[in-house]
Amino acid sequence: MTEQAGRRRDAAATQQALLDAAAKLFAERGFDRTTVRDIAGEAGVNQALLFRYFGSKEALFEAVIARDGREQLAGTPPERLFSASLRSMLAPEGPRNRTLETYLRSSGSDGAAAAIRQEIGEEYARVLATLTDAPDAELRADLALAWLMGIALVREVSGKEPLASADPDDICRLVVTATRTLLERTE
């Protein structure tokens, strides 16, 4: 199979297409249930290109998790990280950060992919911990992060109602208000 007709041979565009396809499929199916063939098909390229650019499915998974998580961390002020992550996760269409879904659906995977998931989770928690001066800031940050992951699990993975179809604005209004209390400064 060759690259789709009409697509110029562009290494950066091919890598981006593979990253985007992998992000979508890993979020939908998880690491173990996503094949290299599925990713290449979604990207419209030969699966040999996945190996050329990333070396392995696990390395591509690491790149997806690192890209999405680090982009959000780098591009979002700490005081907006929780709400931006929640809004992005809830976005019904358009640019949607599916890092938490990918993280949850692939949590049984081992190796370097597990290490990168752990590292990104720790980075999120570290940033959230800076929002409070409470002595248990790390615990509070982990609780906020657990709430995000729980919402993703219930809404996106299990599809439990009424959360699965709830309006994103309603969810954000309720959750962000409660999270501000959890992460508030005492002075």
N, CA, C and O of each residue as an XYZ file, in Angstrom:
748
protein
N       0.852     -1.184      0.000
C       0.000      0.000      0.000
C       0.894      1.241      0.000
O       1.886      1.271      0.728
N       0.581      2.236     -0.772
C       1.342      3.477     -0.821
C       0.526      4.577     -0.197
O      -0.655      4.409      0.109
N       1.184      5.721     -0.011
C       0.452      6.853      0.552
C      -0.701      7.201     -0.373
O      -0.618      7.013     -1.586
N      -1.769      7.705      0.208
C      -2.964      8.023     -0.558
C      -2.622      8.920     -1.733
O      -1.786      9.817     -1.627
N      -3.281      8.667     -2.855
C      -3.080      9.497     -4.040
C      -3.390     10.945     -3.690
O      -4.338     11.228     -2.958
N      -2.590     11.847     -4.215
C      -2.819     13.259     -3.951
C      -2.027     13.781     -2.770
O      -1.842     14.993     -2.664
N      -1.559     12.942     -1.894
C      -0.776     13.395     -0.749
C       0.689     13.450     -1.176
O       1.248     12.459     -1.646
N       1.287     14.592     -1.010
C       2.709     14.726     -1.317
C       3.514     13.910     -0.333
O       3.095     13.673      0.801
N       4.664     13.490     -0.784
C       5.567     12.772      0.123
C       6.180     13.801      1.058
O       7.085     14.542      0.673
N       5.697     13.842      2.251
C       6.110     14.836      3.229
C       6.243     14.112      4.560
O       5.244     13.720      5.163
N       7.482     13.935      5.019
C       7.731     13.171      6.241
C       6.994     13.763      7.435
O       6.397     13.025      8.219
N       7.028     15.084      7.582
C       6.365     15.717      8.729
C       4.854     15.499      8.678
O       4.228     15.218      9.699
N       4.276     15.630      7.490
C       2.826     15.423      7.357
C       2.455     13.973      7.625
O       1.419     13.694      8.229
N       3.300     13.049      7.176
C       3.038     11.630      7.415
C       3.140     11.306      8.903
O       2.305     10.581      9.443
N       4.159     11.842      9.559
C       4.297     11.623     10.998
C       3.093     12.188     11.746
O       2.569     11.552     12.661
N       2.661     13.377     11.357
C       1.501     14.000     11.997
C       0.243     13.162     11.770
O      -0.557     12.974     12.686
N       0.074     12.659     10.545
C      -1.085     11.816     10.238
C      -1.071     10.547     11.088
O      -2.111     10.118     11.587
N       0.109      9.951     11.250
C       0.227      8.755     12.091
C      -0.069      9.074     13.555
O      -0.773      8.317     14.223
N       0.463     10.190     14.058
C       0.187     10.596     15.444
C      -1.310     10.838     15.659
O      -1.881     10.389     16.653
N      -1.935     11.545     14.726
C      -3.368     11.844     14.857
C      -4.209     10.573     14.799
O      -5.132     10.394     15.593
N      -3.884      9.690     13.851
C      -4.623      8.432     13.723
C      -4.450      7.579     14.974
O      -5.415      7.014     15.489
N      -3.213      7.489     15.458
C      -2.953      6.695     16.657
C      -3.669      7.280     17.869
O      -4.239      6.539     18.670
N      -3.644      8.598     18.008
C      -4.328      9.234     19.141
C      -5.807      8.888     19.124
O      -6.380      8.549     20.159
N      -6.421      8.969     17.967
C      -7.854      8.658     17.837
C      -8.127      7.198     18.196
O      -9.019      6.909     18.994
N      -7.363      6.287     17.611
C      -7.617      4.862     17.829
C      -7.252      4.402     19.231
O      -7.968      3.589     19.815
N      -6.154      4.906     19.782
C      -5.799      4.536     21.157
C      -6.874      5.016     22.125
O      -7.192      4.314     23.085
N      -7.436      6.196     21.890
C      -8.495      6.710     22.765
C      -9.755      5.863     22.644
O     -10.442      5.623     23.637
N     -10.059      5.413     21.440
C     -11.269      4.621     21.225
C     -11.122      3.179     21.703
O     -12.054      2.617     22.278
N      -9.957      2.579     21.469
C      -9.789      1.141     21.684
C      -8.781      0.763     22.751
O      -8.814     -0.354     23.267
N      -7.891      1.674     23.084
C      -6.787      1.335     23.977
C      -5.604      0.817     23.188
O      -5.716      0.525     21.997
N      -4.483      0.707     23.851
C      -3.235      0.292     23.205
C      -3.328     -1.135     22.674
O      -3.015     -1.387     21.510
N      -3.753     -2.057     23.512
C      -3.727     -3.476     23.146
C      -4.655     -3.824     21.991
O      -4.344     -4.720     21.206
N      -5.780     -3.140     21.871
C      -6.763     -3.469     20.825
C      -6.586     -2.644     19.554
O      -7.399     -2.740     18.635
N      -5.545     -1.847     19.496
C      -5.247     -1.067     18.296
C      -4.053     -1.704     17.599
O      -3.010     -1.923     18.215
N      -4.211     -2.002     16.305
C      -3.126     -2.628     15.558
C      -2.382     -1.589     14.725
O      -2.902     -0.512     14.434
N      -1.163     -1.937     14.351
C      -0.366     -1.096     13.467
C      -1.101     -0.918     12.142
O      -1.111      0.175     11.575
N      -1.703     -1.969     11.659
C      -2.466     -1.907     10.409
C      -3.625     -0.913     10.527
O      -3.884     -0.146      9.600
N      -4.327     -0.929     11.678
C      -5.433      0.017     11.893
C      -4.938      1.459     11.852
O      -5.563      2.320     11.233
N      -3.822      1.714     12.511
C      -3.270      3.075     12.570
C      -2.869      3.544     11.175
O      -3.211      4.649     10.754
N      -2.135      2.684     10.465
C      -1.700      3.050      9.112
C      -2.904      3.279      8.205
O      -2.913      4.222      7.414
N      -3.913      2.431      8.313
C      -5.121      2.604      7.501
C      -5.824      3.915      7.798
O      -6.242      4.620      6.880
N      -5.957      4.245      9.070
C      -6.595      5.500      9.473
C      -5.801      6.700      8.964
O      -6.382      7.715      8.577
N      -4.470      6.582      8.964
C      -3.608      7.668      8.494
C      -3.497      7.711      6.976
O      -3.049      8.707      6.409
N      -3.906      6.627      6.321
C      -3.820      6.567      4.870
C      -2.408      6.354      4.355
O      -2.048      6.840      3.283
N      -1.605      5.618      5.131
C      -0.221      5.360      4.720
C       0.096      3.880      4.875
O      -0.665      3.130      5.486
N       1.219      3.475      4.321
C       1.716      2.121      4.458
C       2.215      1.928      5.887
O       2.862      2.814      6.445
N       1.916      0.773      6.478
C       2.322      0.544      7.868
C       3.832      0.535      8.047
O       4.314      0.732      9.162
N       4.590      0.313      6.982
C       6.049      0.372      7.087
C       6.505      1.774      7.503
O       7.547      1.931      8.140
N       5.720      2.786      7.139
C       6.080      4.158      7.515
C       5.976      4.370      9.019
O       6.735      5.158      9.584
N       5.059      3.687      9.667
C       4.960      3.776     11.119
C       6.265      3.307     11.750
O       6.791      3.942     12.665
N       6.774      2.199     11.252
C       8.028      1.670     11.797
C       9.211      2.562     11.429
O      10.141      2.707     12.223
N       9.188      3.156     10.244
C      10.281      4.033      9.831
C      10.360      5.258     10.743
O      11.444      5.645     11.181
N       9.205      5.862     11.026
C       9.199      7.114     11.789
C       9.193      6.926     13.297
O       9.705      7.771     14.031
N       8.616      5.822     13.765
C       8.473      5.657     15.215
C       9.159      4.412     15.770
O       9.416      4.346     16.972
N       9.456      3.439     14.941
C      10.160      2.247     15.393
C       9.262      1.121     15.872
O       9.546     -0.049     15.621
N       8.174      1.465     16.565
C       7.259      0.445     17.092
C       5.932      1.099     17.476
O       5.823      2.321     17.574
N       4.945      0.263     17.686
C       3.646      0.767     18.143
C       3.784      1.394     19.529
O       3.164      2.419     19.813
N       4.591      0.785     20.387
C       4.781      1.328     21.732
C       5.427      2.711     21.677
O       5.029      3.614     22.412
N       6.419      2.876     20.810
C       7.069      4.188     20.679
C       6.086      5.229     20.141
O       6.126      6.389     20.552
N       5.212      4.824     19.232
C       4.183      5.732     18.730
C       3.214      6.102     19.853
O       2.811      7.260     19.969
N       2.845      5.134     20.670
C       1.971      5.397     21.816
C       2.612      6.399     22.765
O       1.957      7.334     23.227
N       3.896      6.201     23.052
C       4.619      7.141     23.909
C       4.581      8.547     23.319
O       4.373      9.526     24.035
N       4.781      8.633     22.019
C       4.776      9.939     21.345
C       3.406     10.601     21.435
O       3.312     11.811     21.636
N       2.347      9.814     21.288
C       0.978     10.356     21.382
C       0.719     10.897     22.779
O       0.273     12.035     22.932
N       0.991     10.100     23.789
C       0.747     10.523     25.176
C       1.599     11.739     25.514
O       1.105     12.708     26.090
N       2.876     11.688     25.155
C       3.773     12.796     25.473
C       3.355     14.061     24.742
O       3.340     15.140     25.336
N       3.014     13.948     23.461
C       2.634     15.126     22.676
C       1.397     15.789     23.262
O       1.416     16.982     23.565
N       0.346     15.040     23.420
C      -0.913     15.622     23.876
C      -0.820     16.157     25.293
O      -1.275     17.266     25.575
N      -0.237     15.377     26.179
C      -0.123     15.816     27.568
C       0.794     17.004     27.737
O       0.460     17.961     28.436
N       1.943     16.948     27.103
C       2.909     18.046     27.247
C       2.446     19.316     26.550
O       2.712     20.418     27.031
N       1.744     19.172     25.404
C       1.204     20.372     24.737
C       0.254     21.096     25.669
O       0.298     22.321     25.783
N      -0.603     20.341     26.334
C      -1.557     20.974     27.240
C      -0.843     21.579     28.435
O      -1.177     22.687     28.853
N       0.126     20.880     28.989
C       0.875     21.408     30.126
C       1.631     22.679     29.755
O       1.633     23.645     30.517
N       2.264     22.682     28.602
C       3.073     23.829     28.184
C       2.222     25.023     27.774
O       2.625     26.171     27.963
N       1.057     24.757     27.218
C       0.255     25.840     26.671
C      -0.846     26.357     27.573
O      -1.636     27.202     27.152
N      -0.920     25.875     28.797
C      -2.013     26.254     29.677
C      -1.465     26.775     31.001
O      -0.673     26.092     31.650
N      -1.877     27.978     31.412
C      -1.451     28.471     32.727
C      -1.944     27.520     33.828
O      -3.028     26.949     33.707
N      -1.162     27.348     34.895
C      -1.542     26.415     35.957
C      -2.966     26.607     36.476
O      -3.673     25.630     36.722
N      -3.388     27.859     36.643
C      -4.732     28.105     37.192
C      -5.847     27.699     36.236
O      -7.005     27.611     36.645
N      -5.521     27.453     34.984
C      -6.528     27.035     34.008
C      -6.369     25.583     33.593
O      -7.178     25.079     32.814
N      -5.342     24.892     34.095
C      -5.051     23.532     33.642
C      -6.218     22.581     33.875
O      -6.595     21.832     32.974
N      -6.791     22.602     35.071
C      -7.885     21.680     35.366
C      -9.076     21.963     34.448
O      -9.584     21.052     33.795
N      -9.519     23.205     34.397
C     -10.701     23.520     33.588
C     -10.431     23.305     32.104
O     -11.316     22.846     31.381
N      -9.223     23.628     31.634
C      -8.890     23.411     30.216
C      -8.863     21.916     29.897
O      -9.334     21.499     28.839
N      -8.321     21.120     30.796
C      -8.294     19.671     30.587
C      -9.701     19.108     30.554
O     -10.029     18.283     29.701
N     -10.527     19.554     31.479
C     -11.914     19.094     31.531
C     -12.671     19.519     30.278
O     -13.340     18.696     29.652
N     -12.577     20.774     29.910
C     -13.268     21.269     28.704
C     -12.810     20.532     27.458
O     -13.624     20.153     26.615
N     -11.520     20.332     27.347
C     -10.975     19.644     26.182
C     -11.477     18.205     26.109
O     -11.802     17.705     25.032
N     -11.535     17.554     27.249
C     -12.010     16.177     27.304
C     -13.487     16.081     26.943
O     -13.922     15.088     26.361
N     -14.254     17.106     27.284
C     -15.702     17.094     27.065
C     -16.122     17.626     25.701
O     -17.286     17.498     25.321
N     -15.188     18.221     24.959
C     -15.529     18.848     23.683
C     -16.241     17.849     22.773
O     -15.693     16.792     22.462
N     -17.468     18.183     22.344
C     -18.227     17.237     21.515
C     -17.656     17.094     20.111
O     -17.833     16.054     19.477
N     -16.979     18.117     19.621
C     -16.400     18.062     18.281
C     -15.250     19.041     18.203
O     -15.008     19.809     19.135
N     -14.545     19.010     17.088
C     -13.411     19.906     16.928
C     -12.209     19.378     17.675
O     -12.150     18.193     18.006
N     -11.241     20.255     17.947
C     -10.034     19.787     18.627
C     -10.370     19.295     20.026
O     -10.899     20.031     20.859
N     -10.056     18.070     20.249
C     -10.392     17.450     21.529
C      -9.172     16.706     22.037
O      -8.572     15.909     21.317
N      -8.816     16.969     23.266
C      -7.683     16.279     23.855
C      -8.197     14.985     24.469
O      -8.977     15.002     25.421
N      -7.753     13.872     23.916
C      -8.242     12.573     24.381
C      -7.171     11.849     25.199
O      -7.182     10.623     25.309
N      -6.242     12.630     25.773
C      -5.157     12.037     26.537
C      -5.686     11.173     27.680
O      -5.192     10.067     27.899
N      -6.690     11.672     28.411
C      -7.203     10.900     29.552
C      -7.880      9.609     29.105
O      -7.720      8.570     29.745
N      -8.636      9.671     28.007
C      -9.251      8.453     27.475
C      -8.178      7.450     27.074
O      -8.265      6.264     27.394
N      -7.169      7.943     26.371
C      -6.074      7.079     25.935
C      -5.397      6.464     27.151
O      -5.121      5.265     27.184
N      -5.138      7.291     28.137
C      -4.507      6.860     29.385
C      -5.334      5.750     30.040
O      -4.799      4.713     30.431
N      -6.630      5.981     30.153
C      -7.499      5.013     30.822
C      -7.653      3.718     30.031
O      -7.585      2.628     30.600
N      -7.858      3.833     28.741
C      -8.064      2.639     27.924
C      -6.796      1.810     27.771
O      -6.859      0.642     27.388
N      -5.661      2.401     28.064
C      -4.387      1.708     27.868
C      -3.647      1.472     29.172
O      -2.451      1.178     29.153
N      -4.319      1.594     30.293
C      -3.633      1.542     31.582
C      -3.038      0.181     31.905
O      -2.208      0.092     32.809
N      -3.420     -0.875     31.214
C      -2.842     -2.186     31.473
C      -1.555     -2.436     30.715
O      -0.883     -3.437     30.964
N      -1.191     -1.554     29.796
C       0.013     -1.750     28.999
C       1.255     -1.523     29.843
O       1.275     -0.678     30.738
N       2.291     -2.295     29.539
C       3.522     -2.233     30.325
C       4.613     -1.468     29.598
O       4.392     -0.902     28.527
N       5.787     -1.462     30.195
C       6.978     -0.941     29.553
C       7.070      0.563     29.554
O       6.576      1.245     30.452
N       7.724      1.063     28.508
C       7.976      2.496     28.402
C       6.675      3.280     28.308
O       6.594      4.400     28.810
N       5.659      2.709     27.674
C       4.377      3.393     27.566
C       3.793      3.653     28.956
O       3.245      4.726     29.208
N       3.906      2.691     29.843
C       3.419      2.875     31.212
C       4.234      3.953     31.919
O       3.689      4.747     32.685
N       5.519      3.977     31.665
C       6.382      4.979     32.296
C       6.019      6.384     31.839
O       6.006      7.315     32.645
N       5.727      6.544     30.561
C       5.381      7.877     30.053
C       4.025      8.310     30.611
O       3.838      9.484     30.931
N       3.079      7.379     30.733
C       1.780      7.712     31.334
C       1.981      8.188     32.764
O       1.381      9.177     33.186
N       2.820      7.487     33.503
C       3.104      7.859     34.894
C       3.736      9.247     34.953
O       3.358     10.077     35.779
N       4.698      9.488     34.072
C       5.402     10.767     34.057
C       4.449     11.923     33.759
O       4.503     12.956     34.426
N       3.587     11.760     32.774
C       2.639     12.827     32.422
C       1.666     13.055     33.579
O       1.363     14.200     33.912
N       1.175     11.980     34.191
C       0.288     12.116     35.341
C       0.948     12.870     36.481
O       0.319     13.706     37.130
N       2.215     12.573     36.722
C       2.956     13.272     37.774
C       3.151     14.739     37.428
O       3.083     15.598     38.308
N       3.393     15.039     36.146
C       3.555     16.433     35.737
C       2.253     17.216     35.945
O       2.277     18.344     36.438
N       1.130     16.623     35.572
C      -0.167     17.279     35.796
C      -0.362     17.534     37.290
O      -0.730     18.638     37.691
N      -0.116     16.516     38.109
C      -0.309     16.653     39.554
C       0.623     17.710     40.134
O       0.216     18.481     41.003
N       1.861     17.754     39.669
C       2.822     18.748     40.158
C       2.325     20.165     39.869
O       2.410     21.044     40.726
N       1.807     20.381     38.663
C       1.293     21.709     38.310
C       0.062     22.036     39.152
O      -0.042     23.143     39.679
N      -0.852     21.112     39.284
C      -2.056     21.365     40.078
C      -1.711     21.641     41.543
O      -2.385     22.442     42.191
N      -0.682     20.997     42.067
C      -0.282     21.197     43.463
C       0.199     22.627     43.714
O       0.155     23.094     44.852
N       0.652     23.322     42.688
C       1.126     24.701     42.871
C      -0.022     25.673     43.114
O       0.212     26.823     43.487
N      -1.242     25.230     42.911
C      -2.397     26.119     43.048
C      -2.850     26.306     44.485
O      -3.634     27.209     44.775
N      -2.369     25.471     45.381
C      -2.764     25.574     46.786
C      -1.525     25.661     47.667
O      -0.460     25.141     47.336
N      -1.696     26.327     48.786
C      -0.604     26.387     49.758
C      -0.879     25.451     50.939
O      -0.182     25.505     51.953
N      -1.880     24.608     50.806
C      -2.222     23.666     51.871
C      -1.077     22.661     52.056
O      -0.394     22.310     51.094
N      -0.872     22.202     53.288
C       0.224     21.261     53.539
C       0.054     19.925     52.796
O       1.031     19.212     52.565
N      -1.161     19.600     52.433
C      -1.418     18.356     51.702
C      -1.678     18.633     50.218
O      -2.549     18.014     49.608
N      -0.919     19.561     49.649
C      -1.113     19.995     48.259
C      -1.017     18.834     47.269
O      -1.793     18.770     46.315
N      -0.074     17.919     47.488
C       0.078     16.798     46.559
C      -1.159     15.905     46.571
O      -1.601     15.438     45.522
N      -1.713     15.668     47.752
C      -2.926     14.864     47.854
C      -4.083     15.566     47.155
O      -4.835     14.931     46.417
N      -4.230     16.849     47.377
C      -5.296     17.616     46.738
C      -5.162     17.570     45.213
O      -6.156     17.416     44.503
N      -3.943     17.702     44.720
C      -3.707     17.638     43.275
C      -4.062     16.256     42.725
O      -4.682     16.145     41.667
N      -3.669     15.213     43.441
C      -4.014     13.858     43.002
C      -5.521     13.644     43.009
O      -6.054     12.970     42.127
N      -6.214     14.209     43.993
C      -7.674     14.083     44.027
C      -8.313     14.786     42.826
O      -9.250     14.262     42.224
N      -7.806     15.968     42.480
C      -8.327     16.686     41.308
C      -8.068     15.877     40.041
O      -8.950     15.755     39.190
N      -6.875     15.330     39.913
C      -6.535     14.522     38.747
C      -7.388     13.250     38.699
O      -7.832     12.832     37.630
N      -7.609     12.646     39.858
C      -8.458     11.450     39.915
C      -9.890     11.781     39.493
O     -10.560     10.963     38.863
N     -10.352     12.974     39.838
C     -11.691     13.393     39.433
C     -11.766     13.499     37.915
O     -12.736     13.047     37.306
N     -10.744     14.096     37.303
C     -10.704     14.176     35.837
C     -10.744     12.782     35.222
O     -11.519     12.526     34.301
N      -9.910     11.887     35.730
C      -9.867     10.537     35.175
C     -11.181      9.801     35.417
O     -11.637      9.034     34.569
N     -11.777     10.037     36.564
C     -13.067      9.403     36.853
C     -14.161      9.885     35.919
O     -14.985      9.092     35.463
N     -14.175     11.170     35.633
C     -15.160     11.707     34.693
C     -14.950     11.086     33.320
O     -15.909     10.682     32.663
N     -13.695     11.009     32.889
C     -13.402     10.388     31.590
C     -13.845      8.934     31.580
O     -14.415      8.465     30.595
N     -13.588      8.221     32.662
C     -13.961      6.811     32.749
C     -15.471      6.634     32.667
O     -15.962      5.825     31.879
N     -16.201      7.378     33.470
C     -17.650      7.222     33.526
C     -18.317      7.725     32.249
O     -19.231      7.085     31.729
N     -17.859      8.872     31.744
C     -18.498      9.475     30.571
C     -18.092      8.801     29.266
O     -18.948      8.439     28.458
N     -16.791      8.632     29.060
C     -16.296      8.193     27.764
C     -16.105      6.689     27.650
O     -16.363      6.111     26.594
N     -15.659      6.050     28.717
C     -15.360      4.632     28.626
C     -16.586      3.784     28.944
O     -16.921      2.878     28.181
N     -17.262      4.065     30.064
C     -18.426      3.239     30.415
C     -19.731      3.789     29.855
O     -20.703      3.047     29.712
N     -19.764      5.083     29.537
C     -20.972      5.671     28.953
C     -22.150      5.737     29.904
O     -23.298      5.713     29.460
N     -21.896      5.821     31.201
C     -22.979      5.840     32.192
C     -23.753      7.150     32.141
O     -23.177      8.237     32.115
N     -25.050      7.016     32.129
C     -25.942      8.179     32.162
C     -26.238      8.539     33.609
O     -26.258      7.650     34.461
N     -26.464      9.780     33.909
C     -26.678     10.906     33.005
C     -25.393     11.625     32.593
O     -25.439     12.543     31.775
N     -24.239     11.217     33.153
C     -23.000     11.927     32.845
C     -22.628     11.820     31.367
O     -22.122     12.781     30.789
N     -22.870     10.673     30.756
C     -22.455     10.460     29.362
C     -23.070     11.480     28.404
O     -22.433     11.862     27.422
N     -24.280     11.920     28.671
C     -24.919     12.873     27.755
C     -25.108     14.259     28.368
O     -25.768     15.118     27.783
N     -24.535     14.467     29.528
C     -24.690     15.765     30.189
C     -24.017     16.868     29.381
O     -23.023     16.637     28.692
N     -24.573     18.059     29.478
C     -24.030     19.220     28.787
C     -22.649     19.553     29.370
O     -22.508     19.674     30.587
N     -21.632     19.703     28.512
C     -20.288     20.020     29.005
C     -20.240     21.277     29.882
O     -19.474     21.330     30.844
N     -21.053     22.286     29.556
C     -21.064     23.500     30.371
C     -21.561     23.221     31.784
O     -21.041     23.785     32.747
N     -22.565     22.353     31.913
C     -23.070     22.000     33.243
C     -22.016     21.241     34.037
O     -21.811     21.502     35.222
N     -21.354     20.310     33.381
C     -20.307     19.539     34.058
C     -19.198     20.473     34.534
O     -18.764     20.400     35.684
N     -18.745     21.346     33.643
C     -17.659     22.280     34.004
C     -18.065     23.199     35.140
O     -17.285     23.427     36.065
N     -19.265     23.722     35.080
C     -19.742     24.637     36.123
C     -19.685     23.946     37.489
O     -19.199     24.527     38.460
N     -20.173     22.730     37.563
C     -20.218     22.015     38.841
C     -18.835     21.561     39.311
O     -18.471     21.747     40.472
N     -18.088     20.976     38.413
C     -16.810     20.379     38.793
C     -15.743     21.440     39.060
O     -14.999     21.334     40.035
N     -15.660     22.452     38.210
C     -14.630     23.481     38.397
C     -14.869     24.251     39.690
O     -13.915     24.589     40.391
N     -16.116     24.528     40.012
C     -16.427     25.214     41.273
C     -15.943     24.392     42.464
O     -15.331     24.932     43.385
N     -16.211     23.106     42.447
C     -15.784     22.238     43.551
C     -14.265     22.105     43.593
O     -13.678     22.053     44.674
N     -13.637     22.050     42.448
C     -12.190     21.898     42.384
C     -11.485     23.146     42.904
O     -10.429     23.049     43.529
N     -12.062     24.311     42.651
C     -11.466     25.551     43.183
C     -11.393     25.495     44.694
O     -10.423     25.966     45.287
N     -12.405     24.927     45.323
C     -12.392     24.780     46.781
C     -11.271     23.838     47.206
O     -10.570     24.103     48.182
N     -11.106     22.757     46.485
C     -10.080     21.777     46.800
C      -8.669     22.370     46.653
O      -7.776     22.074     47.447
N      -8.484     23.204     45.633
C      -7.142     23.712     45.317
C      -6.939     25.170     45.730
O      -5.979     25.804     45.290
N      -7.829     25.712     46.569
C      -7.704     27.123     46.932
C      -6.519     27.388     47.855
O      -6.029     26.492     48.542
N      -6.088     28.598     47.852
C      -5.031     29.043     48.762
C      -5.674     29.405     50.090
O      -6.792     29.920     50.125
N      -4.972     29.137     51.181
C      -5.537     29.412     52.500
C      -5.271     30.824     52.954
O      -5.945     31.316     53.859
N      -4.299     31.495     52.349
C      -3.986     32.874     52.772
C      -4.391     33.863     51.714
O      -4.206     35.067     51.892
